[in-house]
Every structure is written in structure tokens, then in C-alpha cells.
Amino acid sequence: MDDIFVARLMSSGIITVTPDTLVEDAANTLLDKQIGSLVVVDEDNQLQGILTSTDFVRIVSESKPKAKTTVERYMTDQVVTVEAQDPIRDAADKMITYNIHHLPVVDDQEGVIGMLSTTDLTAYLSDVEKPSPA
């Protein structure tokens, strides 16, 4: 697994929003696209934050958001990231260390270029590892 890099497993073509996106619109996007997170970027595609389905559980339970509330109020702005050429083991270690399920993949020039999730890692391992006999 040491020779596998993030770029091989990451999802590209990720769905992004801006900090001024309404929370209601972000929630609808998560549901419509059947995804677990939205990357928050500025007009130059530079990472500003991340909003996950877990954040929405917190939003509903604690804040009971009013209409016209923006994503910026609830997004995590100290985002743990990886780069496309990082070893997949390093990415997995970050997920475990920070107890997170989504890692935006960033590039110094292009900004956000993809997303790596625990689902991506699980899918990879299920293809590589042979099941143990019962």
C-alpha cells in the first residue's frame, strides 16, 4: 500500500460551494448528489472549508438554522488535506488521527482537485485484498 498515491483513489469532479451558499441549498445538494461532504472554495478554487453530513446533524441539533443562513457559519475552516502525490498510507493515517472521513485533495496551483473518502479506501482494499476463508 506504500506505493499507492492519493491521486489513484481520489474522486475528481467534486461538488463545491462558496462560503455564501445558503445552508438549505447545501443540504439539498448533498441529498440530490448523494454525497457526504461539500468542499467550500473561493472564486479561485482555493479551499476555504468543508461541510459534511455530520456538520448538518450538529446544525440541526444545536442551532436550528433560520432561513438565509450561509455555509460559512457552519463549515470547518481548519481543514486537513492531502496532495495527489501523497502516499495513501499517509492519507489513511490522517483520517484515523483526526477522526475524519473526507480529505480534500489540493494542489498549490489549481486549488482543490479532488476528494478522498473512507469509502474510496474501503473500495480499494476490497479489490486488493482477498477475503479470508470462513
C-alpha positions as a Markdown table, in Angstrom:
| # | Residue | x | y | z |
|---|---|---|---|---|
| 1 | Met | 0.0 | 0.0 | 0.0 |
| 2 | Asp | 3.0 | 2.3 | 0.3 |
| 3 | Asp | 3.4 | 2.7 | -3.4 |
| 4 | Ile | -0.2 | 3.8 | -4.0 |
| 5 | Phe | -0.8 | 7.5 | -4.1 |
| 6 | Val | -3.8 | 9.6 | -3.3 |
| 7 | Ala | -4.3 | 10.6 | -7.0 |
| 8 | Arg | -5.2 | 6.9 | -7.8 |
| 9 | Leu | -8.0 | 6.7 | -5.4 |
| 10 | Met | -9.4 | 10.2 | -5.1 |
| 11 | Ser | -12.7 | 11.3 | -6.6 |
| 12 | Ser | -12.3 | 14.1 | -9.1 |
| 13 | Gly | -15.1 | 16.4 | -10.3 |
| 14 | Ile | -16.1 | 17.1 | -6.8 |
| 15 | Ile | -19.1 | 19.3 | -5.9 |
| 16 | Thr | -18.1 | 22.6 | -4.4 |
| 17 | Val | -19.9 | 25.6 | -2.9 |
| 18 | Thr | -18.9 | 29.1 | -1.8 |
| 19 | Pro | -18.9 | 30.4 | 1.7 |
| 20 | Asp | -22.1 | 32.4 | 0.9 |
| 21 | Thr | -24.1 | 29.4 | -0.2 |
| 22 | Leu | -27.2 | 29.0 | 1.8 |
| 23 | Val | -27.3 | 26.1 | 4.2 |
| 24 | Glu | -30.6 | 24.9 | 2.8 |
| 25 | Asp | -29.1 | 24.8 | -0.7 |
| 26 | Ala | -26.0 | 22.9 | 0.6 |
| 27 | Ala | -28.3 | 20.3 | 2.3 |
| 28 | Asn | -30.3 | 19.9 | -0.9 |
| 29 | Thr | -27.0 | 19.4 | -2.9 |
| 30 | Leu | -25.8 | 16.7 | -0.5 |
| 31 | Leu | -29.2 | 14.9 | -0.9 |
| 32 | Asp | -29.5 | 15.3 | -4.6 |
| 33 | Lys | -25.9 | 14.2 | -5.4 |
| 34 | Gln | -26.0 | 11.5 | -2.7 |
| 35 | Ile | -22.6 | 12.7 | -1.3 |
| 36 | Gly | -21.3 | 13.1 | 2.3 |
| 37 | Ser | -19.4 | 16.4 | 2.0 |
| 38 | Leu | -19.1 | 19.7 | 0.2 |
| 39 | Val | -15.8 | 21.5 | -0.3 |
| 40 | Val | -16.1 | 25.2 | 0.3 |
| 41 | Val | -13.9 | 27.2 | -2.2 |
| 42 | Asp | -13.4 | 30.8 | -3.1 |
| 43 | Glu | -13.6 | 32.2 | -6.7 |
| 44 | Asp | -10.1 | 30.9 | -7.4 |
| 45 | Asn | -11.0 | 27.4 | -6.3 |
| 46 | Gln | -8.9 | 27.7 | -3.2 |
| 47 | Leu | -10.0 | 25.8 | -0.2 |
| 48 | Gln | -11.9 | 27.7 | 2.4 |
| 49 | Gly | -13.5 | 24.9 | 4.4 |
| 50 | Ile | -15.5 | 21.7 | 4.3 |
| 51 | Leu | -19.1 | 21.0 | 5.3 |
| 52 | Thr | -20.1 | 17.3 | 5.9 |
| 53 | Ser | -23.3 | 15.4 | 6.7 |
| 54 | Thr | -22.0 | 15.2 | 10.2 |
| 55 | Asp | -22.0 | 19.0 | 10.4 |
| 56 | Phe | -25.7 | 19.0 | 9.4 |
| 57 | Val | -26.5 | 16.8 | 12.3 |
| 58 | Arg | -24.8 | 19.3 | 14.6 |
| 59 | Ile | -26.6 | 22.2 | 12.8 |
| 60 | Val | -30.0 | 20.7 | 13.3 |
| 61 | Ser | -29.4 | 19.6 | 16.9 |
| 62 | Glu | -27.7 | 22.7 | 18.2 |
| 63 | Ser | -28.6 | 25.7 | 16.1 |
| 64 | Lys | -31.9 | 25.1 | 14.4 |
| 65 | Pro | -30.8 | 27.3 | 11.5 |
| 66 | Lys | -33.0 | 30.1 | 10.2 |
| 67 | Ala | -33.6 | 30.7 | 6.5 |
| 68 | Lys | -30.9 | 32.5 | 4.7 |
| 69 | Thr | -28.1 | 31.1 | 6.9 |
| 70 | Thr | -24.8 | 30.7 | 4.9 |
| 71 | Val | -22.4 | 27.7 | 4.8 |
| 72 | Glu | -19.6 | 29.9 | 6.2 |
| 73 | Arg | -21.3 | 29.9 | 9.6 |
| 74 | Tyr | -21.1 | 26.1 | 10.0 |
| 75 | Met | -18.2 | 24.9 | 7.8 |
| 76 | Thr | -14.9 | 23.6 | 9.3 |
| 77 | Asp | -12.3 | 26.1 | 8.2 |
| 78 | Gln | -9.2 | 24.3 | 9.6 |
| 79 | Val | -9.3 | 21.5 | 7.0 |
| 80 | Val | -7.0 | 18.6 | 7.0 |
| 81 | Thr | -5.9 | 18.0 | 3.4 |
| 82 | Val | -3.7 | 15.8 | 1.2 |
| 83 | Glu | -1.9 | 16.2 | -2.1 |
| 84 | Ala | -2.3 | 13.9 | -5.1 |
| 85 | Gln | 1.2 | 12.5 | -4.7 |
| 86 | Asp | 0.9 | 11.7 | -1.0 |
| 87 | Pro | 1.1 | 8.0 | -0.2 |
| 88 | Ile | -2.3 | 6.5 | 0.6 |
| 89 | Arg | -1.0 | 5.3 | 3.9 |
| 90 | Asp | -0.3 | 8.9 | 5.0 |
| 91 | Ala | -3.9 | 9.8 | 4.0 |
| 92 | Ala | -5.3 | 6.9 | 6.0 |
| 93 | Asp | -3.2 | 7.9 | 9.0 |
| 94 | Lys | -4.6 | 11.4 | 8.8 |
| 95 | Met | -8.2 | 10.1 | 8.7 |
| 96 | Ile | -7.5 | 8.0 | 11.8 |
| 97 | Thr | -5.6 | 10.7 | 13.7 |
| 98 | Tyr | -8.2 | 13.4 | 13.1 |
| 99 | Asn | -11.3 | 11.0 | 13.1 |
| 100 | Ile | -12.4 | 12.3 | 9.7 |
| 101 | His | -14.0 | 10.6 | 6.7 |
| 102 | His | -13.2 | 13.1 | 3.9 |
| 103 | Leu | -9.9 | 14.6 | 2.8 |
| 104 | Pro | -9.9 | 17.3 | 0.1 |
| 105 | Val | -7.0 | 16.8 | -2.3 |
| 106 | Val | -5.3 | 20.1 | -3.0 |
| 107 | Asp | -2.7 | 21.4 | -5.4 |
| 108 | Asp | -0.7 | 24.6 | -4.9 |
| 109 | Gln | -1.6 | 25.9 | -8.4 |
| 110 | Glu | -5.1 | 24.5 | -9.1 |
| 111 | Gly | -6.6 | 24.6 | -5.6 |
| 112 | Val | -9.0 | 21.8 | -4.8 |
| 113 | Ile | -8.6 | 18.9 | -7.4 |
| 114 | Gly | -10.4 | 16.0 | -5.7 |
| 115 | Met | -11.7 | 14.3 | -2.6 |
| 116 | Leu | -10.5 | 11.1 | -0.8 |
| 117 | Ser | -13.0 | 9.4 | 1.5 |
| 118 | Thr | -13.1 | 6.4 | 3.7 |
| 119 | Thr | -15.4 | 4.9 | 1.1 |
| 120 | Asp | -12.6 | 5.2 | -1.5 |
| 121 | Leu | -10.2 | 3.5 | 0.8 |
| 122 | Thr | -12.6 | 0.7 | 1.6 |
| 123 | Ala | -13.4 | 0.1 | -2.1 |
| 124 | Tyr | -9.7 | 0.0 | -2.9 |
| 125 | Leu | -8.9 | -2.5 | -0.2 |
| 126 | Ser | -11.9 | -4.7 | -1.1 |
| 127 | Asp | -10.5 | -5.0 | -4.6 |
| 128 | Val | -6.9 | -5.6 | -3.5 |
| 129 | Glu | -7.4 | -7.9 | -0.5 |
| 130 | Lys | -8.8 | -11.4 | -1.0 |
| 131 | Pro | -11.5 | -12.4 | 1.5 |
| 132 | Ser | -10.4 | -14.7 | 4.3 |
| 133 | Pro | -12.0 | -18.2 | 4.1 |
| 134 | Ala | -14.7 | -18.7 | 6.8 |
